[in-house]
Amino acid sequence: MIKDILFKSKVEMTMLLNSRLFQLKKLGFVKDSNISSFTKNIAIFSGVFINIIRNLALNLFYFFNIYLIIKLINKEFNPNIFILVYIGLTIFGSLINSKALKTSNTKYHSIILLNMNTKSYTLSDIFSNVVLSFIFQFVSFLILKSKLEIGLSLIFNLTLFMMFTKLIGEVFSISYFKRFKNLFLNNTILYFGILIFLIVGSVILSVFKCYISLDLLVYINLILMVFSIISVIYLVTFKEYKYLYRRLINITKYSDDNSMEFSINNRLYSIDDFKSPLDFLNRVFFKRYSSTILSPIYRDTIIIGVLGSVLNILCLYDINAGIYISSYVLKYFMFSYLFIYLLNKTSFITKIMFNSCDKSLMSYSFYNDREISIKLFGKRLRTLLFVNLLPVFIFSVLISIFLLLTTNISAISLILMFICFNLLSMFFTTHFLSMYYLLKPYDKDSKVVDLRYQVINSIVVILLFVIVGLKVKFDLIFGFTSCFCLLYIVIILLFVYNKKTSFLKSIH
C-alpha cells in the first residue's frame, strides 16, 4: 500500500512540476529547455506549499462559516451546537464525497497511461485522503481552538469521527453505485431526504438541549471504529474497481452511434431541428452533462427557495422572531457577495467544456474559425447566464421579501439590491467564460497552467473578502457594484469580440 501511495504521489508531483514549469516559462522566468534541478525543486516546493495553504484555508473557512451561522442563530456562540452541526455535516459529506467514485487527471494518468492497478490506485487514494483530511482538520481545529471553545480531547475525537465516517461513506457510495449504476448525488429525493433529516435532527437536538458530550462521542467513535474496520476489509477485498472506473467514465446514458439524435422530454431531436449546428452542439453539451452541471444549480435553487420561504413564513407567523433574525442578517449582509460567488458554476463548467468538447473538436478546421468561436461563445454565454441566474434570482426575491417584512428598508434600496445581486451573477458568469476564451488557461490534460488566470481569480476572491469587511451604506455599495459590473461586462465582451484569433488555436 505504501508503495502504491508513493507511486501515486510521484505522478502527482510530476504533473505539478510540469504545470509550474509551464507557468514559469509563460511568464518568462524560465527560458532554457535544460532546466536545473534547483529550479525543479523550487517549482515542486512552491506547488506543494500552495496546495497545503489552500487545503488549510478551505478547512478554516468551513469551520468559521459554521461558527458564524451558530452566532447568527444564537445570541452567543454555543460549542455544543457546533459539535451537533459538525457531526451532521460530516455524515452528509461522507456520503457525497467519495474518492473511489471521483475521476481526475492523476487517476487517468496513473491507471490508463501508466497502467497502474485500478484497485491499488483507488485504495491508496482513499487512505491517503483520509489521513490528509485528518491532519488538515486537526490543525484547523487547533488554530480555531479558542474561538470554538473546545478542548484538545474533543478536537481529537471530532477528527476521529470524521475519519471513521469517511471510510464508512466510501463503502456506502460504492454499494450505492454498484446497485443503481449511478451516483448518490444524482438521486435528488434521497439527497434532500438525508440532508433534511440531518438538519431537522440537529435542530431538534439543539432545541431540547440534547448535546453530545465528550464521553458520548468517545463511545460513538468506538462503535464507528468497528464499522470502519469492516469498511476497510470491504474496500480491500472488493474486486470491481476497474468496472466502477469504466462506468464512471461513461456515466451518461447516451449511445455512441452516429445518428446525431437525442431525446429531450421524450421527444427525439436531430440536427435539423436547430437553427444551426452550433445550437445543436450547445444543447447536446448541456443535455449530456445535465447531471453534472445543471443538477447542482437546480439543487441550490431548491434549497434556497425552501429555506427562504420557510424564513418568510416564520416572519409572518412571528414578526418578533423575524426582526431578531434580520438584525443578524443585516450584520453579516455583505457575505451575500461571497455567497453569490459560490453559487456561480461557470469556472467549473468551462473545465468540462474544454475536457469533453473543445479539446476534441479543436482538431477540426471549422472549429478554429474565429467567427465560429465567437458565435459559440455567445450561445454559451446566454445559456450560462440563464442557469447561473436561477438560484441568485430566487435568493434576491426572497431576501427582498424578508427585509421588507422585518425592516424599514426603503424601496430604492431593495430595488438596487435586487439589481446588484443579479448583475453580480452576470458578472461572474461573463468573467469566467471570457477568461476561458481570452487566456486559454488549460493544457491538454485540463490542468490550469496559465498563472494569469489563477492570479486574476485570486484577486477577485480577495476583493470579495474586502467587500465583506466594508461598513458602508447599502445604497452606496449596491449602486457602485451595479455600475462596476455593467462596465466590466461591456469591456470584457469587447475584448472577446475584438480578439483577432480563435481561442482554440493557442491550446496545446
MOPE-V392393 format. One record per residue. N is the residue number from 1. NEAR is the number of other ideal C-beta (glycine too) atoms within 8 Angstrom. Layout:
N&NEAR, N&NEAR
This chain:
1&7, 2&5, 3&6, 4&13, 5&11, 6&8, 7&11, 8&15, 9&9, 10&8, 11&12, 12&9, 13&9, 14&8, 15&13, 16&13, 17&12, 18&8, 19&13, 20&12, 21&13, 22&10, 23&11, 24&11, 25&10, 26&9, 27&7, 28&6, 29&5, 30&9, 31&4, 32&5, 33&3, 34&4, 35&8, 36&6, 37&5, 38&6, 39&11, 40&11, 41&8, 42&8, 43&13, 44&12, 45&8, 46&9, 47&12, 48&9, 49&8, 50&8, 51&9, 52&8, 53&8, 54&8, 55&10, 56&11, 57&8, 58&8, 59&12, 60&11, 61&8, 62&9, 63&13, 64&9, 65&8, 66&12, 67&13, 68&10, 69&9, 70&13, 71&10, 72&10, 73&7, 74&9, 75&2, 76&5, 77&11, 78&8, 79&9, 80&10, 81&12, 82&14, 83&14, 84&13, 85&12, 86&11, 87&12, 88&12, 89&10, 90&11, 91&10, 92&11, 93&9, 94&14, 95&11, 96&9, 97&7, 98&11, 99&10, 100&13, 101&10, 102&7, 103&7, 104&6, 105&9, 106&10, 107&12, 108&10, 109&12, 110&13, 111&12, 112&7, 113&7, 114&8, 115&5, 116&11, 117&6, 118&10, 119&10, 120&9, 121&14, 122&13, 123&12, 124&13, 125&12, 126&13, 127&10, 128&11, 129&10, 130&11, 131&8, 132&9, 133&11, 134&12, 135&8, 136&11, 137&12, 138&11, 139&10, 140&13, 141&14, 142&8, 143&7, 144&12, 145&11, 146&5, 147&7, 148&12, 149&6, 150&11, 151&7, 152&6, 153&7, 154&11, 155&13, 156&9, 157&12, 158&15, 159&12, 160&10, 161&14, 162&13, 163&12, 164&13, 165&12, 166&12, 167&14, 168&13, 169&13, 170&15, 171&11, 172&11, 173&14, 174&14, 175&8, 176&10, 177&14, 178&8, 179&6, 180&6, 181&6, 182&7, 183&11, 184&13, 185&7, 186&8, 187&10, 188&8, 189&6, 190&8, 191&12, 192&10, 193&8, 194&10, 195&9, 196&8, 197&8, 198&12, 199&9, 200&8, 201&9, 202&12, 203&8, 204&9, 205&10, 206&11, 207&6, 208&6, 209&6, 210&5, 211&10, 212&9, 213&6, 214&9, 215&6, 216&8, 217&14, 218&9, 219&8, 220&10, 221&12, 222&8, 223&8, 224&12, 225&9, 226&8, 227&10, 228&12, 229&8, 230&8, 231&12, 232&9, 233&8, 234&9, 235&14, 236&7, 237&6, 238&9, 239&5, 240&7, 241&11, 242&8, 243&7, 244&14, 245&13, 246&8, 247&10, 248&9, 249&7, 250&6, 251&8, 252&7, 253&2, 254&6, 255&3, 256&3, 257&4, 258&3, 259&5, 260&6, 261&7, 262&9, 263&8, 264&7, 265&4, 266&3, 267&6, 268&6, 269&10, 270&8, 271&7, 272&4, 273&6, 274&10, 275&3, 276&7, 277&7, 278&10, 279&10, 280&12, 281&10, 282&12, 283&11, 284&9, 285&11, 286&11, 287&9, 288&10, 289&12, 290&9, 291&10, 292&7, 293&14, 294&10, 295&12, 296&9, 297&13, 298&9, 299&11, 300&10, 301&11, 302&9, 303&8, 304&12, 305&10, 306&8, 307&8, 308&14, 309&9, 310&8, 311&12, 312&12, 313&8, 314&11, 315&14, 316&8, 317&6, 318&7, 319&9, 320&6, 321&10, 322&15, 323&10, 324&8, 325&13, 326&12, 327&8, 328&11, 329&12, 330&8, 331&6, 332&9, 333&8, 334&10, 335&9, 336&10, 337&12, 338&10, 339&9, 340&14, 341&12, 342&6, 343&12, 344&12, 345&11, 346&13, 347&9, 348&8, 349&10, 350&11, 351&10, 352&11, 353&12, 354&13, 355&9, 356&10, 357&10, 358&10, 359&11, 360&7, 361&9, 362&10, 363&5, 364&7, 365&5, 366&6, 367&12, 368&11, 369&9, 370&9, 371&6, 372&12, 373&14, 374&10, 375&10, 376&11, 377&11, 378&8, 379&11, 380&11, 381&11, 382&8, 383&10, 384&12, 385&12, 386&8, 387&11, 388&17, 389&11, 390&11, 391&12, 392&14, 393&9, 394&12, 395&15, 396&12, 397&9, 398&14, 399&12, 400&11, 401&10, 402&15, 403&13, 404&9, 405&10, 406&11, 407&8, 408&3, 409&8, 410&6, 411&5, 412&7, 413&11, 414&12, 415&8, 416&13, 417&14, 418&11, 419&10, 420&13, 421&13, 422&12, 423&12, 424&14, 425&15, 426&13, 427&11, 428&13, 429&14, 430&14, 431&12, 432&13, 433&14, 434&12, 435&12, 436&13, 437&12, 438&10, 439&9, 440&10, 441&11, 442&11, 443&10, 444&6, 445&7, 446&10, 447&9, 448&8, 449&11, 450&11, 451&9, 452&8, 453&11, 454&10, 455&8, 456&9, 457&11, 458&8, 459&8, 460&10, 461&9, 462&8, 463&8, 464&11, 465&9, 466&8, 467&11, 468&10, 469&7, 470&8, 471&3, 472&6, 473&5, 474&11, 475&9, 476&8, 477&12, 478&13, 479&10, 480&8, 481&13, 482&12, 483&8, 484&8, 485&13, 486&9, 487&8, 488&11, 489&11, 490&8, 491&8, 492&11, 493&10, 494&8, 495&10, 496&12, 497&7, 498&6, 499&10, 500&4, 501&7, 502&9, 503&12, 504&11, 505&7, 506&7, 507&13, 508&4
